[in-house]
Structures are given as structure tokens and as C-alpha cells.
Amino acid sequence: MADTDQDIKALQERLEATIKEANNAYIEADKESRKELSEKQKELNDQIKKMAEEQDKMATSFEKMKSYGETPQDQIRKAFESKADSLKEMATGGRHKTENVSIKHEDLFTTKNITAGNALGNRRVIPFDRVVNTPVFDPEERPLRDFFRTGQTVSDTVDWPIEQVPDGASYDFDNEAGPVDSDAAALKPVSDFEWDLIERRVRDIAHTVTLHKNLMADLPILQTYLPTRMRDGILREESRQILVGENASNEMVGLNQAGSNAPFDVSGFQTSVIGNNKLVADANFIDILGYAMTQVRLNRYAASLILLNPADMYSLMFAVDDQGRYLMNTPNYAYVAAIAEQNTYVPQGSFYVIDANRANLILFRDNVNVEFSYENKDNFERNLVTIRGEERAVQVTERPNGVITGTFAAAVDTGG
């Protein structure tokens, strides 16, 4: 019996200990909960106080702004107050039947010191809107480099061998391959090669622009617009030099220079036109360009590009027959127009017909790059930034017979 009492007592003690532990845990949890709630309440009070302070600042700023000048409501009130006596007489049936109240347009839409700066005109209350998209400019539709093979060079000078027939008449392979009697010890036909070594120097194309550093900071759009514009300027000059560059002017040697093309065969063209029972004077752009493509093929190349001035491109697109019908739906037109491209650096009245896949190559020592510098001249002192766009490139016309150049006027000139 004594043992049972002791067991009961021990059980009661454990139960009391468990209850006490649970109570302590509840008290601690309650303390933590109240502490967390107190912290959130304090945070909320701080936010309310901060909002109240901001509201007070806004109210103070508004009152200060109002003190700088009269509001439109003040202008209207003053205008009516200046005519108060006349308006009272009108209301009581006096002699005044009408009265003019003058309120200037500027009084409603401008006020002193509410905005600042000459760019905003006469202190406009309604500010000018500013377009945030990249400004629109007129980039080349497609740089000429896109039509030719390109590569890299690690030197400032490039030379390459070019085949030339012995008499120097044209750049070509003098092929004499022919049949040989396999049962006889006959001599084999001899093909003749003559090589010229052509040398071209890498040329620099560059330009710079200088702006105030603050302008770059205030107008972040310039940080993307200017590099794009600088690259476009380089590509424009590059395209011009590809066509008409002069070596003597530190430019890439253009396709129109001697040794970089074969002239249009006027005599062969006029003979073909007459053979087709057509007057040379009646030949149109399709006839001329079609024969230039044929000339490229006779030189053992395949025309893949025709370059025209935009005005001549228009004449090609809207060519008509002798009855005034457009030729754009004819097979002859499609044959020529499929590879025609317009470029502003082609002189009006001229044309280029090219095997762009094999005749020409453009090598880059340094491709187009744009750099920013604060260390040019006195830039640091004057807080200026200089932006430079530059590339180094050379044009190699490996197969001049794959480039045909001419003029439309010369093609139909019979000397009469």
C-alpha cells in the first residue's frame, strides 16, 4: 500500500512538472508574440510619422511655389475685382449694360519661376513632352560589306597573286587543255600562267564627336544613340570607298578604279541588240543590265549583285515597252531585278554588275569600334567626353573580270 502511495505521489509530481513546463512555454511564447507585435506597431507608427513629415514638406513646397507668382485663379479674381463697381451697377440695373473683363492667355498658362530654363520658352506651366525613344536618323538600308566576302588580317599591308594572260589583255586563266592521243608520244598542250603581285595597304576610317559629360548623364539615351550613329557614319564612308575610293587619298581602292573591274562591252552589247532586230537607241535598262550579266558569265563568273543609284532603280522598276506597258511582270525584268540593289554612292547613270561571291574580298584589321574617353586634350578640365568611331580595312579585288562597270548613256551611244 505504501508503494502505491509513493507511485501516486511520483506521478503527481511529474504531472505538476509537466504542467509547470507547459505554463512556462506559454508565457515565453506570449512574451515573444507581444514583443513582435510591439515592434510592428512601432514600425507602423514610424511610417505614419514619416508620411506626415512628407505631407508637411509637400504642403510647404506648394505654399512656397504659390508665393513665387500668382496662380491662374488669382489672375481671374483680380480681373473681376478691377471691374467690381461696374458689375454691381449691372446687377442693380444701373447704366452699365456690358463690361469687358480682360484675362491674358499667358496668365492662364504661364507663371513666374514655376519652371526655369530657356529651353522651356516663356516659363511654361504645361511642360514640353520629351520623346524617350532613340532619335530617328537615316541609316544606310544595308552596308555594302554585307554583299561581299569578309575576313581578318593581322598586318597593315596585304598582297595577293592574280593571274594575267601573257599579253596583259585581261585578268584570266589562259586555258589550253585539250585532247591528247594516248597511243602516241605527242606533246601535251601548254597552258600559260602569268602572275602579278598586287599590294594594298590597310586604310583607317574614323571620326569623333565631343559632348559635355553632364549632357551624357542627363540624357542616358545618348549613351546608346551616339555609338549607333557613330557606327553608321563609319559604314557609310566604308560603302563609299568600296565603290569609288581612291588609293592616293588614303582610301580603300574602289571597284571603279583601274585594275579593279572590266569595262562594259559596249560594242558587243550593240551588236547583240541589232541582232535581236531592235534599235540601239530603244534599248532600256533591262537590255543593258541583262547583257552586263551575260558579260560576267562570258568571263566565267556568275553575276550575283547589281548596284544602281536609287533614281536608276526607279527607272528599272517602271520600265515600259513601246506601247507604254510596264515590264515588271516579264521574265527579262525578273532576271535582272532579282539581284538589283540601290545605293546612294553609285553615281546616277552608272551601274555595277558583280560576282560578289568570288570577285571581291574585304579584310578587317580592326572592325568598327566606338570608344569613350575623358582624357583627350583638356577634356578632364572642361568636363567633356570624346567619342571616337574607327575601323581599319582593306579591299582586295581578286578577280576584276567578275566586276563589270559602265554607264547607261555610253551603252546606247552610237556616235551619231
C-alpha positions as CSV (number, residue, x, y, z in Angstrom):
1,M,0.0,0.0,0.0
2,A,2.9,2.3,0.8
3,D,4.4,1.6,-2.5
4,T,1.2,2.5,-4.2
5,D,1.0,5.8,-2.4
6,Q,4.6,6.6,-3.4
7,D,3.8,5.8,-7.1
8,I,0.8,8.1,-7.0
9,K,2.9,10.8,-5.4
10,A,5.6,10.5,-8.0
11,L,3.0,10.6,-10.8
12,Q,1.5,13.7,-9.3
13,E,4.9,15.4,-9.1
14,R,5.6,14.5,-12.8
15,L,2.2,15.8,-13.8
16,E,2.8,19.1,-11.9
17,A,6.2,19.5,-13.5
18,T,4.8,18.9,-17.0
19,I,2.0,21.5,-16.3
20,K,4.6,24.0,-15.0
21,E,6.8,23.5,-18.1
22,A,3.8,24.0,-20.4
23,N,2.8,27.2,-18.5
24,N,6.4,28.5,-18.8
25,A,6.4,27.7,-22.5
26,Y,3.1,29.5,-23.0
27,I,4.4,32.5,-21.0
28,E,7.6,32.7,-23.1
29,A,5.6,32.4,-26.4
30,D,3.2,35.1,-25.2
31,K,6.2,37.3,-24.4
32,E,7.7,36.8,-27.9
33,S,4.3,37.4,-29.6
34,R,3.8,40.6,-27.7
35,K,7.4,41.7,-28.4
36,E,6.9,41.1,-32.1
37,L,3.5,42.9,-32.1
38,S,5.2,45.8,-30.3
39,E,7.9,46.0,-32.9
40,K,5.4,46.0,-35.8
41,Q,3.3,48.7,-34.0
42,K,6.5,50.8,-33.6
43,E,7.4,50.3,-37.3
44,L,3.9,51.3,-38.4
45,N,4.0,54.4,-36.2
46,D,7.3,55.4,-37.7
47,Q,5.9,55.0,-41.2
48,I,2.9,57.1,-40.3
49,K,5.2,59.8,-38.8
50,K,7.3,59.8,-41.9
51,M,4.3,60.1,-44.2
52,A,3.1,63.0,-42.1
53,E,6.5,64.7,-42.4
54,E,6.5,64.2,-46.2
55,Q,3.0,65.7,-46.4
56,D,4.1,68.7,-44.4
57,K,7.1,69.1,-46.8
58,M,4.8,68.9,-49.8
59,A,2.4,71.5,-48.3
60,T,5.4,73.8,-47.5
61,S,6.7,73.4,-51.1
62,F,3.3,74.1,-52.5
63,E,2.9,77.3,-50.4
64,K,6.4,78.4,-51.4
65,M,5.7,77.8,-55.1
66,K,2.5,79.8,-54.8
67,S,4.4,82.7,-53.3
68,Y,6.6,82.9,-56.4
69,G,3.8,84.1,-58.5
70,E,0.1,84.5,-58.8
71,T,-2.0,81.5,-59.7
72,P,-4.4,81.5,-62.6
73,Q,-7.3,81.8,-60.1
74,D,-5.6,84.9,-58.6
75,Q,-5.5,86.4,-62.1
76,I,-9.2,85.8,-62.7
77,R,-10.1,87.1,-59.3
78,K,-8.1,90.3,-59.8
79,A,-9.7,90.8,-63.2
80,F,-13.2,90.7,-61.8
81,E,-12.3,92.8,-58.7
82,S,-11.0,95.6,-61.0
83,K,-14.5,95.8,-62.6
84,A,-16.4,95.3,-59.3
85,D,-18.2,98.6,-59.3
86,S,-19.4,98.2,-62.9
87,L,-20.6,94.7,-62.2
88,K,-22.5,95.9,-59.2
89,E,-24.3,98.5,-61.3
90,M,-25.2,95.9,-63.9
91,A,-26.6,93.7,-61.1
92,T,-28.8,96.6,-59.7
93,G,-30.0,97.8,-63.2
94,G,-27.6,100.7,-63.5
95,R,-26.3,102.3,-66.6
96,H,-23.7,99.6,-67.3
97,K,-25.2,97.0,-69.6
98,T,-22.0,95.4,-70.6
99,E,-18.4,95.3,-69.3
100,N,-15.2,93.8,-70.6
101,V,-13.1,91.7,-68.3
102,S,-9.6,91.1,-69.8
103,I,-7.7,88.0,-68.9
104,K,-4.5,87.3,-70.8
105,H,-3.9,83.9,-72.3
106,E,-0.4,83.9,-70.8
107,D,-1.8,84.5,-67.3
108,L,-3.6,81.1,-67.5
109,F,-0.8,79.1,-69.0
110,T,2.4,80.6,-67.6
111,T,3.6,81.8,-64.2
112,K,6.9,83.2,-62.9
113,N,9.5,80.8,-61.7
114,I,7.3,77.7,-61.8
115,T,9.8,76.3,-64.3
116,A,13.2,77.5,-65.4
117,G,15.5,77.5,-68.4
118,N,15.4,79.0,-71.9
119,A,14.5,75.6,-73.4
120,L,11.1,75.8,-71.9
121,G,10.2,79.1,-73.6
122,N,8.3,81.7,-71.6
123,R,8.2,79.6,-68.4
124,R,5.5,77.2,-69.4
125,V,3.3,75.6,-66.7
126,I,2.5,72.8,-69.2
127,P,5.9,71.3,-69.9
128,F,7.1,70.1,-73.3
129,D,6.9,66.4,-73.8
130,R,10.1,64.6,-74.4
131,V,10.3,61.6,-76.7
132,V,12.4,58.9,-75.0
133,N,12.8,56.6,-77.9
134,T,16.0,56.5,-79.9
135,P,16.0,59.5,-82.3
136,V,15.3,58.7,-85.9
137,F,18.1,59.1,-88.4
138,D,18.7,57.8,-92.0
139,P,21.0,54.8,-91.8
140,E,22.1,53.1,-94.9
141,E,19.5,50.4,-95.8
142,R,22.3,47.9,-96.0
143,P,26.1,48.5,-95.9
144,L,27.9,47.2,-99.0
145,R,30.1,44.9,-96.9
146,D,27.1,42.7,-96.4
147,F,27.2,41.7,-100.1
148,F,30.9,40.6,-100.2
149,R,33.1,38.1,-98.6
150,T,34.9,39.4,-95.5
151,G,37.8,38.2,-93.4
152,Q,40.5,39.3,-90.9
153,T,44.1,40.4,-91.4
154,V,46.8,40.9,-88.8
155,S,49.0,43.2,-91.0
156,D,48.9,46.8,-92.2
157,T,49.6,45.6,-95.8
158,V,48.0,42.9,-97.9
159,D,49.4,41.4,-101.1
160,W,48.0,38.6,-103.2
161,P,48.8,36.9,-106.6
162,I,46.5,37.5,-109.5
163,E,46.6,35.6,-112.8
164,Q,47.2,37.5,-116.0
165,V,47.4,36.2,-119.6
166,P,50.8,36.8,-121.2
167,D,49.8,39.7,-123.4
168,G,48.3,41.5,-120.4
169,A,45.0,41.9,-122.2
170,S,42.9,40.8,-119.2
171,Y,43.0,39.0,-115.9
172,D,42.1,35.4,-116.7
173,F,43.4,31.9,-117.0
174,D,44.9,31.1,-120.4
175,N,43.5,27.6,-120.6
176,E,44.9,25.3,-123.4
177,A,43.7,22.0,-122.1
178,G,42.7,19.7,-125.0
179,P,42.6,16.1,-126.3
180,V,45.8,14.0,-126.5
181,D,46.5,10.9,-128.5
182,S,47.0,8.3,-125.7
183,D,48.8,5.9,-128.1
184,A,51.4,8.4,-129.3
185,A,54.2,10.2,-127.5
186,A,52.8,13.6,-128.6
187,L,53.5,16.8,-126.7
188,K,50.8,17.9,-124.4
189,P,49.1,21.3,-124.8
190,V,50.6,24.0,-122.7
191,S,48.5,26.4,-120.6
192,D,50.2,29.7,-119.8
193,F,50.1,31.4,-116.4
194,E,51.4,34.8,-115.6
195,W,51.2,36.2,-112.1
196,D,51.1,39.7,-110.8
197,L,51.5,40.5,-107.2
198,I,49.1,43.2,-106.1
199,E,49.7,45.1,-102.9
200,R,47.1,47.1,-100.9
201,R,47.5,49.0,-97.6
202,V,45.1,48.8,-94.8
203,R,43.2,52.1,-94.5
204,D,41.7,53.8,-91.5
205,I,38.2,55.2,-91.4
206,A,37.4,57.3,-88.3
207,H,35.5,60.3,-86.9
208,T,35.0,61.8,-83.4
209,V,32.4,63.9,-81.6
210,T,32.8,65.8,-78.3
211,L,30.0,66.4,-75.8
212,H,29.7,67.7,-72.2
213,K,29.8,65.0,-69.6
214,N,26.6,66.3,-67.9
215,L,24.7,66.0,-71.2
216,M,25.6,62.3,-71.3
217,A,24.5,61.9,-67.7
218,D,21.2,63.9,-68.1
219,L,20.2,62.2,-71.3
220,P,21.0,58.5,-70.9
221,I,19.5,57.8,-74.4
222,L,22.6,59.4,-75.9
223,Q,24.7,56.5,-74.5
224,T,23.0,54.1,-76.9
225,Y,22.2,56.5,-79.7
226,L,25.6,58.0,-80.2
227,P,27.5,54.7,-80.6
228,T,24.9,53.6,-83.1
229,R,25.2,56.9,-85.0
230,M,29.0,56.7,-85.0
231,R,29.0,53.2,-86.4
232,D,26.5,54.2,-89.1
233,G,28.9,57.0,-90.1
234,I,31.8,54.6,-90.4
235,L,29.7,52.2,-92.5
236,R,28.6,55.0,-94.8
237,E,32.1,56.0,-95.6
238,E,33.2,52.4,-95.9
239,S,30.4,51.8,-98.5
240,R,31.5,54.9,-100.4
241,Q,35.1,53.7,-100.5
242,I,34.2,50.2,-101.6
243,L,32.8,51.7,-104.8
244,V,34.7,54.9,-105.5
245,G,37.7,55.0,-103.0
246,E,41.0,56.4,-104.3
247,N,44.3,54.9,-103.1
248,A,46.0,58.3,-103.4
249,S,43.6,59.8,-100.9
250,N,44.4,57.2,-98.2
251,E,41.2,55.4,-99.1
252,M,40.5,51.8,-99.9
253,V,40.8,51.2,-103.7
254,G,37.2,51.3,-105.0
255,L,35.7,49.0,-107.6
256,N,35.6,51.8,-110.1
257,Q,39.4,52.1,-110.1
258,A,41.6,50.8,-112.9
259,G,42.6,47.2,-112.3
260,S,39.5,46.5,-110.1
261,N,37.0,45.9,-112.9
262,A,36.3,45.2,-116.5
263,P,34.5,47.8,-118.6
264,F,31.1,47.2,-120.0
265,D,31.4,45.8,-123.6
266,V,29.5,48.5,-125.5
267,S,30.4,47.1,-128.9
268,G,29.3,43.5,-128.0
269,F,26.1,44.9,-126.5
270,Q,25.1,47.0,-129.5
271,T,25.8,44.1,-131.9
272,S,23.5,41.8,-129.8
273,V,20.7,44.5,-129.7
274,I,20.9,44.9,-133.5
275,G,20.9,41.1,-133.9
276,N,17.6,41.0,-132.0
277,N,16.1,43.4,-134.5
278,K,16.0,46.3,-132.1
279,L,17.3,49.8,-132.4
280,V,20.2,50.5,-130.1
281,A,18.5,53.8,-129.1
282,D,15.5,51.9,-128.0
283,A,17.4,49.7,-125.6
284,N,16.2,50.0,-122.0
285,F,17.8,49.3,-118.6
286,I,16.8,45.7,-118.7
287,D,18.6,45.2,-122.0
288,I,21.8,46.8,-120.8
289,L,21.9,45.1,-117.4
290,G,21.0,41.8,-118.9
291,Y,23.9,42.0,-121.3
292,A,26.3,43.0,-118.4
293,M,25.2,39.9,-116.6
294,T,26.0,37.9,-119.8
295,Q,29.4,39.6,-120.0
296,V,30.1,38.4,-116.4
297,R,29.2,34.9,-117.4
298,L,31.3,35.0,-120.6
299,N,34.2,35.9,-118.3
300,R,33.4,32.6,-116.5
301,Y,31.8,34.2,-113.4
302,A,28.2,34.4,-112.3
303,A,26.6,37.7,-111.5
304,S,25.0,37.9,-108.0
305,L,24.7,41.6,-107.5
306,I,23.7,44.7,-109.5
307,L,24.3,48.1,-107.8
308,L,22.3,51.1,-109.0
309,N,21.6,54.7,-108.0
310,P,18.1,55.0,-106.4
311,A,17.0,57.1,-109.4
312,D,18.1,54.5,-111.8
313,M,16.5,51.8,-109.7
314,Y,13.2,53.7,-110.2
315,S,13.7,53.7,-114.0
316,L,14.3,50.0,-113.9
317,M,11.3,49.2,-111.8
318,F,9.0,51.3,-114.0
319,A,10.4,50.5,-117.4
320,V,7.8,50.2,-120.2
321,D,7.6,48.8,-123.7
322,D,6.9,50.8,-126.9
323,Q,3.2,50.6,-126.0
324,G,3.6,52.0,-122.5
325,R,3.0,48.7,-120.7
326,Y,5.1,48.0,-117.6
327,L,7.7,45.3,-118.0
328,M,7.9,44.4,-114.3
329,N,6.0,41.2,-114.8
330,T,8.2,39.9,-117.7
331,P,10.8,37.1,-117.3
332,N,13.5,39.5,-118.5
333,Y,12.7,42.0,-115.8
334,A,12.7,39.3,-113.1
335,Y,16.0,38.0,-114.4
336,V,17.6,41.4,-113.8
337,A,15.7,42.8,-110.8
338,A,16.3,39.6,-108.7
339,I,19.8,40.7,-107.9
340,A,19.4,44.6,-108.1
341,E,20.2,46.7,-105.1
342,Q,20.1,50.5,-104.8
343,N,22.9,52.5,-103.2
344,T,23.4,56.3,-103.0
345,Y,27.1,56.1,-103.6
346,V,26.6,54.8,-107.2
347,P,26.6,57.8,-109.5
348,Q,23.3,58.3,-111.3
349,G,23.6,56.8,-114.8
350,S,26.2,54.2,-113.8
351,F,25.9,50.6,-112.9
352,Y,28.0,47.7,-111.3
353,V,27.3,44.1,-112.1
354,I,29.4,41.8,-109.9
355,D,30.1,38.2,-108.9
356,A,30.1,39.2,-105.3
357,N,30.8,35.7,-104.1
358,R,34.2,35.4,-105.9
359,A,35.4,38.7,-107.3
360,N,35.9,40.8,-104.2
361,L,37.1,40.4,-100.6
362,I,37.1,42.9,-97.7
363,L,39.6,42.3,-94.9
364,F,39.4,44.0,-91.5
365,R,42.5,44.8,-89.3
366,D,40.1,46.3,-86.8
367,N,36.4,46.1,-87.2
368,V,34.1,49.0,-86.4
369,N,34.5,50.0,-82.7
370,V,33.3,53.0,-80.7
371,E,35.2,54.3,-77.7
372,F,34.6,57.0,-75.0
373,S,37.4,59.0,-73.5
374,Y,37.7,61.8,-70.9
375,E,41.4,62.2,-71.4
376,N,41.5,63.9,-74.9
377,K,43.3,67.3,-74.8
378,D,41.6,69.3,-71.9
379,N,38.6,67.1,-71.6
380,F,39.1,66.4,-67.9
381,E,39.4,70.1,-67.1
382,R,36.4,71.1,-69.2
383,N,34.3,68.1,-68.2
384,L,34.0,66.8,-71.7
385,V,33.8,63.4,-73.2
386,T,35.2,62.5,-76.7
387,I,33.5,59.7,-78.6
388,R,35.6,58.0,-81.4
389,G,34.4,55.6,-84.1
390,E,37.0,53.8,-86.1
391,E,37.8,50.8,-88.3
392,R,40.8,49.6,-90.3
393,A,40.1,47.7,-93.5
394,V,41.4,46.9,-97.0
395,Q,39.5,45.9,-100.1
396,V,41.0,43.1,-102.3
397,T,39.5,42.7,-105.8
398,E,40.9,39.2,-106.6
399,R,39.0,38.7,-109.9
400,P,38.5,42.0,-111.7
401,N,36.8,40.3,-114.6
402,G,34.0,39.5,-112.2
403,V,33.2,43.2,-111.8
404,I,31.6,44.9,-114.8
405,T,31.1,48.7,-114.7
406,G,29.6,51.1,-117.2
407,T,27.1,53.8,-117.9
408,F,23.6,53.7,-119.5
409,A,24.4,56.6,-121.7
410,A,27.6,55.0,-123.1
411,A,25.8,51.7,-123.8
412,V,23.4,53.3,-126.3
413,D,25.8,55.9,-127.7
414,T,26.3,55.0,-131.4
415,G,28.5,58.0,-132.1
416,G,25.9,59.5,-134.5
